[in-house]
Amino acid sequence: MKGINKMQKRINRRRQAAKPKSCRFCEARVNYIDFKDAETLAKFQTEKGKIMPRRITGNCLDHQKMLATAIKRARIVALVY
């Protein structure tokens, strides 16, 4: 019993309070994400140019798909890496 309680205490210590995430685009009522807005697209990419996942950015599914499409189009036109 003592070993289990110590293990649970360690796990509980590691966890941090989850901050509720909300989609920035939904809050701003954005219907379309423009691929020419390189500054906005760069915020949702890593330093190496990978698209950040939803669980980190907090985007909803629809806006994450639009964002991915916009980033891919901007890469083709060489606006972002």
C-alpha positions, 0 to 999 in steps of 0.5 A: 500500500505504501508503494502505491501511495508514493507513486500516485503522489509522484504522478500528481506532482508532475501534472499541472492544471490544464488551461482551457484552450479556445480557438483564436479564430472562432473568437475572432469569427474568422471564416477564411484563413488567408495564405498571404498573411505570413505573420499569422501563419508563422505563429502556428509553425515550429522553428523548423517549419512544421505545423503545430498540432491542435492540442498545442495551439487549441484550434478547432478542427475546421480552423486547423484544417484551414490553417494547414491548407493556408500554410501549405499554399504559402510554402508553395509561393515561398512566403513561409518555410 
